[in-house]
Amino acid sequence: MSRDPWPAFLLRAECDLPCFSFDEIQSWAPDGLERLTKLGLLREGDRAQFVACDACDDCHVEEVIWQPSVRDASGMRAYIPCPVEGAVHVPIERLRQWTVDIGALARQHAASMELAGTVDSVLPGRLWNLGRRRLAGRFRDVFFAVATSRNDDGILEAATRHLNASHGILLALGDMHRMKG
């Protein structure tokens, strides 16, 4: 597995629920998480409600159960049930998750292209108007779209409605065939 988080980030951005677990980011380069969070591309999300068992060889995923405990300052401790080991303690650190901020990625694209105007969401979480720029002698509207693992009917239709005929540019992340309605 690559220690560079960027390929994983791009693949995860295409998912319906684009987030990373604590266990997943452990394979990244030591500064990988820090770089993506400083850029605003990842933000810490809610604690995981399910976690993979690391106490046995079955690699099963279980729902986290919270129990009162005098061992932790919060007074609560996380566990998962394991058919082999019984109740398995889950350190709070393993419940951390980070969510991909695709809107931040759209804003990064707009800034890097030095586009005029503001970044506007056209289809929430899927299509953004990044702004305008003069290219090849014409002002062109630039859009950014993300195809997810589900069939996102209408992304291309929405982009087409907003693009200025032959003068627009559509940047896409993901499989364009999934964007066709």
N, C-alpha and C positions, 0 to 999 in steps of 0.2 A: 504494500500500500504506500502511496506517495506521502511524503511528509509535507509537501506543499499543499496548503489548504485551498488554494484557488480552484483547482479542478472540482474538488468536492463541493465548494461553494456554488459554482455554476450549475452543477448537477442538482443540487438541493434546491436552488432557486426555481427549478422547473416543477417541483413537487407541490401537491395540494397543501400540505402542511410543512412548509420549509423551515425545519429547525434541526439543531444538532444536539445530541446528548453529551454529557460529560465524558462518557466512555469513548465516543467517537473522536472527540478532539484530542484524546491522549496520543493518537498516532501522528498528530501534526507536529511540525517543527515547533520548538519551545515558544517562539514569538508569533506563531501563526494566528492564534486567537487574539492576541493583543493588537496585531496589525489590522485585522478585520474589524475589531470593535472600535479602534481609534478612527478608522475611516467611516464609521457609522454603518457599515454593511451588516454587522451582526449586533444584536442587542440581547441582553439577558432577558429570558422569558420566565414563565411560571415554572415551578418545580414539576418534575416528571411525576406522573401518576402511575406509571408502569416502568419496570426496570428488569433487565436481564439478570438471571441468577448467576453469580460468580462463585458459588459454593459447590457446585456439582458439575458434571460433564454434559448435562442435558441441554444447556443453553436455552432454557425456557424463560419466557417473559411473564412476570406476575404483577398484579396490582399491589401498590405500596399500601401497607397498613400502618397506621400511627397508633402507638400505645403510650400510655403515661410511663415516665421513667424518671428516676432520681439521678440517673447517670448523666443526663444532659441538662445544661443550664435552662433550656427552653421548657423542660418538663415533659417533652415528648420525644419518642424515638421511632425511627422508621424501620419496618421489617417487611419481608416478603415470605410467603410460604414456599417451601421447597419439599417435594415428595421424598427426597433422599435425606436432607439435612434438617428438616423441620423449619422452625422460624429462623430466618437469616437476617441479621442486622444489616441495614443499608446506610452507610455514612451519608450525611446530608450533602456532602460534596458531589456524590454520584447522582443526585437528583437535579442538579443544575442543568439548564437547557439554554440554548442561544437560538434566536429566531433571525432568519434572513430578512433584511429590510430591503425589499426590491425597489421601493420608492427612493431610497438613498442611492441605490445603483443607478437609477434613472437620473437623479440629480448629478451624480458623478459624471455620467456621460455628457450631460448638457454642459457642465462646467469645462470638461476637457475639450469639447468642440467649440467653446466660446460662443454659444448660441445666445441670441437676443430674446428677451421675454422671460416669463416664468415657466417653471415646469408644472404642468397641470395634469391631473389624473383624468383620463377619458373613460376608461373602464377600471374601476377600483381593483388594484393589485395586479392588473394584466396589461393595460395600455396607457401610455403617457404621451402628451404633447411636450416635447423637450424645448421647443422654441424655433427660431428662424435664423438662417444664415445665408449670406450671399455665396453661392457656389456655382461655378461655370457660367457666370454672367446672369444668374437668376436668383431671386430669393426663394429659398426652399424651406418648407416646414419639415421638421424632423420629429419622428415618432419612435418610441421604444416599446416593444411588445414582448411579453413572456408567455410562452406556451407551457402549460402544466401537464401533468400526467393524465389528467382527464381531458376530454375533447372540449376545448374552449370555443364553442360555437360563437361566431360573430366577431372575433377579434379582427380578422381581415376586413369584414364588412364595415366595422366601426372605423378602422383605420382608413379604409377607402373613402368613407363619407367625409372624413376630416382632412384627408390629403388633398392638395391642390392639383388635381389631374396628374399630369406627367411631371410635376415639379416637386413632389414630395419625396421624402426618404423615410423608409421604414427599417429600423434596426430591430432585429429579433433575436431573442435568446430561446433556444429550444427547437423542437421539430416543427417546422412551418406547416407540415401536413396536419398537425393537430389543431392549427389555428383556422383551418378551413371549416366553414359551417355547413 
